[in-house]
Amino acid sequence: SMFSSSRWLIRPLSSTIIFTATSTSLLHNNSRLTACEVDDDTQTDPPSSRSSKGQYYPYVILGGGTTAYSAIEAIRQLSPQSPILVLSSERVVPSLHRGDLYRNNETTDRGLGDDLLSSYNEWRRHITSKLSSEPDALQNSKIHLLLRQDQLKISPHDKLVELSNGGKVNFGKLLVATAGHPKSFYVLGDEHMKANKAGLLSGGGVNSLISLSDFEELERVIPDLTGMTQTDGGEGGLDAADGSKEKTIVIIGGGFLGTEVALAMASRARAFNADRSPGQPRIKILQVYAEKSPLASYLPRYLSQDVKERLERHGVECIEERLVTDLHESASNQIRMNIVGEERTTLNAHYVIMASSTISPDVRIARESGLEIDTVNGGIVVNDSFEYGNGVYAAGVVASYYDHELGRRRVNRYDHSVNSGLLAGYNMVSSSGDGGDGTQRPYTHQPAVRSFLGDINVNCESIGECNSDLETVGVWINRGLDPGAPEILKNVSCKSPYKRGVIYYMRNSRVVGVVLWNADDLLEKARDLIRVNPMIRNDQLKRAIPLAPDDWLMVKKEHGRREGRKMVTEDDRESLVQVRSKEVGDGRGD
């Protein structure tokens, strides 16, 4: 990557921040305020409304997340004196001195475990506003921040943004870096989506895993569910809340996030069950998904089945080929799920975790402004430099960009959010003549997706198009833990034959995706292979990325399974999930 030194830790420049607290107020240099200090009645007008033509900013950024922050860093590196206007839909300015933040992938005294922190960083951090999750992120940057901007209109031809309050801003370069949200399968696009936050389900037993606080809540679930009053007998007691000897936590979703969270919760359940007192209920962990096995949308059959077996050995009860079509609260304050499979049934739980790995881009403003939206991949159509046209750019989750190796695509992950934001910021400055050389650099970085399943000794990294509908060729080290086995295998499962390997995803005799299974040291070689993109025969893949001597290797080939699928995946049917409010006295037993 062009900004490889900043890929994982972005270091802010020492400069000043200017907060504009609301659409009708302006705060001045060195303001450090909490939300309670915002007073609409005492502030002055924002710069954007001082002129009927609108104030000019050389750089305007829509969004307050990872991509936006990365673009700001690139702009400040190349043009440190240029003013930047950030337009965010956030409602209030958060405190700049919170002590409960996670910085540089380190935990605080809040105690979020490494496994859940890793899941948050990979699957949610890039769509979470840094103004709410990491409010110190921009405190050392000289920017204007205008909040409550959720009704904007962009005019690329006039280089103008109309604000929510009717004010206008002229721009030299504009970046759309709005994030996205988990797909509506997990009731995030419905009017009832606030069940987790606002308590539509009175027990608070549904977690949609959007924000950092949602992940923190997972650490408290088992203690909260097992807090109890001892019965008179002292042994075999029932939980005081609903009389059950067993508490069930259900994770919905068979993707990477759902599998990571199921494994993390199973680890906590095992520890609790081993040490619980006689009067405390046991904890049971269920994972429900529409696929045949976890990660079946991404991995070949044999490997996803192996993952399932490993999960079950570690305490996860897998319920496959089942689609959750309804969630509601029963009279006993449990969560009742209607499930469709070969037959219709119901499932009760004390706590439900909605773990969607799929992110829908937020393109509402772009669509209403007339920008072209990719009907296949979603996102704003941009070129390989993230430029839409006439000074308008889009990057991160919201961008459908042209990849010279793989064609047009849209990528959801944190790695891409950082690197695309950095490149978009560079190109904005370069093309403006403001300290740049006028060139537009293409995006050649192949972003990686990382999944760490520590309890089952799997570290998985993937790049490119990794879809089990494609033909796959897996190259695996087939050598047991004998004295001659490589040292790297000593810490992986001895019960699975798939300890370390490389899976190639093929289309028209070319490699379009690579999964590295406990082989993250080969990531750059995998990137090089996709970058060169040669025509290659399946029998040549054994040596495409050197893994081990040939006599240590086995090869497993599998045809794509688009035609043989019994049920569609969660991504294809996510819109079927609904939420209903509490059913009082429904007359059905739990």
N, C-alpha and C positions, 0 to 999 in steps of 0.2 A: 504494500500500500504506500501511496505517496506520503501519507502522514503516519507511517508505521509507529513512530515514537509516541504518537498520541492516541493509538488505537484503543487502549483500555484505560488509560488514565489521562484525562484532559486537564492540563494545568492552566488555570485562569491567569490572565495578565493582571498586573497591578494598575487599576484605573478606578473610575468612579461610576457609581450607579445613579441613575435618575429614575425614580418610580413615578409613573402616572397612575394614580390609585384607582380611578374609575373613569368612565367615559366623559365625566364632567368635572374632573379635578386633576390638578398637577402638583406633584411634590417635587422638591428641588434637591440639589446635589447633597450627597451623603445622608439621605433619608434612610433610616433603618426603623421600620415600623412593623407592628403587628396588625392583624386584621381589625382589632378593636380601636386602633388609632385612625382609621379611615373615617372621615366625616365629610359627606358630600356637600354639606351646607357651608363649609368654611374654606373650601379649596377654590382655586382659580380655574379658569378655563384651560383645557389642554391646548397644546400648540396646533393641533389639527383643526381647531375651529376658529382660529384667529383671523383667517382670511377666507373669503368666498371661493378662492381658487384652491385653497388647501396649502398647508405647509409642505415643503419639499424635504424628503429624506433620501439620501443616496441608496440606503439599504433598508428594506422593510421585510420583516419575517413574520409569517403567520404560524402561530404555534408556540408552545412553551416546553416541549419535551426534548428528548435526546438529540434528535436531528437538528432542531432549532439551535440548541446550545452548541453543537458541533460546528454549525455554520458560523455562528457568532465567533467562535474561537478562530476559525480560519480567516474571517474578515479582520479581526483584531490583530492577528499576526501580520497581515499584509498591509492593512490600512488602519493603524491604531487610532488615528484622529478622526476617522469618519463617524458621524452619528448614526446610530442604528435604532430603528423603531420596531419593537416587538408587539404584536397584537395577539392577545390571548383571550380565550373565553372564560378564564378563571374569574371568580366573583369577588374575591378579596385578596389582599396582599398578605401572605403568611409571615410569621415571625422569621427573622433572619438568625435567630439564636436558639433554635430548637436543639435539645441535647439528645434526641432520639433518632438521629439520622444514621444511615448506613453509607459510609464513604469508602471508596476504593476496595469494595468487596470485603469489608471487615464488619463484624457484628459489634453491637454495643451491649450495655447491660440489659437491654430488652430481651436478650437471649434467643433470638431467632437462630435456629440451627443452621449449620453449613449447607445441609441438603435443601432445605426450603429457601434459604437465601440464594442458592445457585439457581433454583427454579424461578424465583422472582426476577433475578438479574437477566436470565435468558429469555423468558417468555412474557414478562410484563413491564420491566423497567423502561423499555423503549417507548411504550405507549402511555406511560405515567408522566404527568406534567412535573417538570423539575421545580415548578413554583410551589407545588404542594408536597412532593416527596423529598426534594432536595433544595429547599429554598435558598440555601447559601450558594447554589451553583452559579448564579449570575451576580453575586454581590460585588465582585471585583471588576465588572465590565461596565463601561460607560454606555448605557443604553437608555432609551425611553421605553417604558413598559406601559402599555395601555390595556386595561382589563375590561372584562364584560363585553368583549367584541365577538359576539356569536351571530351577528346579522350583518355580514360584510358583503360588499359587491366589488369584484375586481374588474377593471376595464384595461386589458392589455394594450389596446390601441391608443388610449389616452394616457397610459401609465398613471392610473388613478385608482385609489381605493376609497370607496364610500363606507364610512364607519357606521356603527350601530346607532349613534346619536345624530346622524345626518352630516357630520363633519367629513371633510375630504382630505386626503393625503396624496400628494404626488410623489412618485418614487422613480429612482434611477433603475434599481434592480429589486425584484420582489421574489421571495422564496416561500412557496407553500410547503410548510412542514407540519401540517396537522397530523395527528397520530391516527388512532383508530380505536376499536373496541372489540372484545370477543364476540364472535358471531351469535346471532339471535337464538341459536339452539339453547343457549344458557340465559334466556329471558332478559337479555340486555337491551333489546330494542323495543320491548313491550312497555306499556304504561305501568305494569306491575314489576318492572325491573328493580325497583327500589326496595323490594322485599327484604333484602339482606341489610340495607342501611336503615330504612325507615321502620322496619318491624311489621310489614304486612303480614308475615307469618309470625304470630305473636311470640313464639318461642325463640325467634332469632336463629333458627336452625338451618338456614340456607346461606352458603358462602359462595359468591360468584367469582372470587379470586381475581379481582381487578387491581386493587391498590396494595401498597406495602402493608397497610394495617390489616388487610384481609389475610395475608400470609402470617402476620404476627398472631392473628386470632387462632390459627391452627395449633399454635403451641399451647393454647389455653383450653382447647376443646376437651381433651380427656380429663384434665382436672375438674373442669366445670361439669361434665357429664357424670362424674363419679363422686362428686360432693354429695354426702348422704347423711341420713340420721340412722344410727344403729338401732336395729329392732331389739325387742325385749329378749329374744333368745340368744342374741350375740353371734349366732352362726347362721349361715344360709339366708341372711337378711336380704330384703328387697330394697331397691332404690326408692327413695322417698317420693320422687316425682311421679313415677308411673308404675311402680310395682314390678319392674322387669329385672331379671337376674343378669341380663346381657344387654349391653348398649351397642347399637349398630351405627357405624359411620360408613356412608356410601359415597364413593367418588364416581361421578358420571363423566365418562370420556376415556377413550382408548388411545389417545395420542401421547406424545411425549410428556406434556405437562400432567395429564391424568395419571400416567404410569409413574412418573417421579413422585407425585403427591401421594399416590396409593402406597408406594414403597416407604415413603417417609412416615406416613401415619401408621403403617404396620410396624415399623421399628419402634415407635413410641408405644403402640399397643402391646407389643411383646414385653417391653420393659415394665409396663404397668401390670400386666397380667401375671408376670413372674413374681412380683413383690406385693400384690394386693392383699388386703386383709380378708378374712373369711366373709365378712359382711358386704364387701364391695362387689359390684357387678363386673363381669368380664367385658372387654372391649373386642368387637368383631369388625373387621375391615372388609368391605365389599367394593369391587370395581365393576361397573356396568358399562358396556359399550356395544355398539352395533356390529363391530367387526368379529371375525372368527377368533381372533386373539389380539392381545395388545400390540400396538405399533404395526398392525397388519397393513395399514395404508402406506407404510414407508418401507418395511422390511420384507424380504422373501418369506414364504410360508414357514420354512423350517426354522428360521431364526426367530420369527415372532412367536412360534409355538414354544421354542426354547425359553424365551423371555417369560411366557406364561407359566411354564413349569418352575422356573426360578422364583417368580413372584409367589406362587402357591407354597413353595417350600419356606418362604419367609413370611407367611401369614396373611397373604392377600387372597380372598376368595373371589375368583373371576367368574362373572356372569356374562357370557359372550352372546352375540347375535340377539341382543335385546335393545329395543329402542324406547327410551322414556318419552312418553307423549303427554304426560300431565303431572304436575306437582301441586299438592294442596295439603293443608294441615287438617289432621283428623281431630276428633273431639278430645283425644287423650294427649294432645300436644305433640304427637309424633308427625313426621312428614310422610305422607302417603304418596307413592309413585305409581302411576298407571304405566304398565310396561307391555309392549307389543313384541312378540317374537313368533314362534310357531303357534303360540296361543296367547291370548290376552291374560294378564295376571296383574297383581298388585304387590308392592314391596314397601314395607315400613322401615323407617330409619329415625334415629334420634338426631342425626346431623347429616346434611347433604352438602357435598362440595362439587360445584360445577367447574370443571377443569377443561375449558376449550383451548386447544393449541392454535386455533385458527383466528386470525385477526381480520376484521373488515376495515378497509380504509375509510377515513372521514373525508368524503369528497363532496359534501353538500354545498359548501360555499363555491367550490370550483364548478360544480354542475349548474348552480343557479346563476353563475357568472358567465356561462356559455363556454367554458373550457372543455376540450375534448376528453372524454372518459373512455378508457379501454373497456369494451363490453365483455371481453373474455377474462382478463386478469383483474379487472378493477383498477382504479388509480388513474391519475392524470397522465396522459400520453406525453412523454418527453423523449428527447434523443439520448445518445450515449453520454452526453455531458450534463444531463438533467435539465436541459433548457426546453421550455415550452415554446417560447418565441417572444420577441420584442421586450426582452429584459425580465420575463417571468420564468421562474424555475420551480421545480418540485423535486423533493428528495424524501428518502425514508419510506415508510409504509405506504405513503400516499402516491408514490411515483411508479408508473409503469414505464420502464426504461428499456432501451435496446441493448442487449448483451450480444457482442459480436460472436461469441462462442455458442450461446444457447438460444438466441433469438429474444423476442420481447418477453419480459417477465416482470413480476412484482415480488419483492422479498419483504418478509415481515420482521426479521430478527434484529437483535441488538447490534451485532457486528455490522450489519448493513446500515442501520440507522446512524451509527457513528461515522462510518467511512463515507457514506453518500452525503451526509451533511457537511463533512470537511471538504469534499470535492466540490459540492455545489457552492459553498462559500468562497472557495478559491476561484472558481470560474466566474462568479459574480463580480469579484474584484478585478480579475484579469481582464474581463471584457469591458470594464467601465473606464479603463485608462487611469485608474486611481492606484498607481503603484504596481500594476500588473503589466504583462508583456503582450496582452491582447489575445493570447491563445486560449482555446477551450479544450481542456484535457478530457479525454474519454475515460469512462469508468471501467477499469480493467480488473478491479479487485473481485475475487470470487468470495462472497461472504459465507461464513461457516455457521452452522447450527450445532450447538453443543448440548449434549444431554448426559448428565452424570447420575448413574444409578448405583450409588456406592455400595448399598447393602448386598447387591448381587454382583459386585465387582465388574461393572461395565462403565466404560468411559467411551461415549459415542460422539464422533464428530462427522458431519456430512456437509458436502458442498454440491452445488448444481441441482439438478432435478432428480430427487430421490423419491420415486413413486413406484409402488409395487405393481402397478399396471405394466411397467416396462420389463423387458427381459433383463435378468440379473445374472451375473457371474461372480460367485464368491470364491476368493482364494484364502484358505485357512491354514494356519500352522497345525499340522496333525501329528503332534509329538507329545507324549505324556510327560508326566513329571519325573522322568528318569534323570540320572545324573547328567546326561548330555542335553537336556532341555534348556532353551534360552532362559536367562535369568528373569526376563520380563514376564514370563508365565507363572512365576512362583507365587504371585499374589492374586491370581484369578481362580475362578471356580474350577475345582477338579471334577465336578459332576457333569459339567457341560463340555461337549466336544468343540464348542465355538469360543475359544479363549482369546485369540488374536487373529484378525483377518481384515481383508479389504473386499468390499462389495462394489462391483461396477454395474452401473445402470446404462443399458445400451439402447440406441435408436439408430437404425440405418448404419450399423457397423461402426458407430462412433460412441465414445463414452460421454454421456451427458450428465452423469452424477456419480459421486463416490461416497460411500460410507466407510469410515475408519473405525473399526471395532477394537478398542484397546490398542489403538495404533495412531494416537494423535501426533506422534513424532513424525509421521509421514504426511502431515497436512500440506506442507508447501510442495511436496512432490505431486500430490493429488491436484493441487491448483495448476501446477505446470502441465500436467497431463491434459486437463481440460482446456488450458490456454492453447496448447499446440493442436489439440483436437484432431489427431490423425485417424485415418481409416485403419481399423485394427480387427483382426480375427479373434474369435473367442479363445482359441488355443494359444494366442500370444499374450493374453492378459495375465498369465501366471507370472510373467516377468515385467509387466508394464510398470509396476511400482515394486521394486525389490523388497521382499518381505523376509525371506529366509532361503536357505538352500533348497533346491527343487525337491530333494527326497524328503524334506520335512513338510511339504505342502500337499494339500488336497484341494480340488476344485469342485464346486457345486453350482450347477446351472439350473435356472428356473425360468420358464416362460412367463410372460406377463399374464395377469389373471383377470383382465377386464371382462372377459366373456364368462368366466366361471363363478362370479361372485353371487352368493345366495342372497345377501342383503347389502344395501348400500351403506357407505360409511357415514360416520357422524357428520362430516362436512357436507354431504349431499342432502341430509335430512334434518339439519339443525333447526329449521324453522318450525318443526312440529312440536317442540316443547312449549308447554303453557304453564301458567301459575294461576291457581285459584285461591281465594281467601278461605279462611277457616270454615269447615263444615261442622256446624254444631248439631250434635245428636243425630249423626247419620245412620245410627242403628247397626253399623257393621263393626264386628270385632276387630281388634288390632293384633 
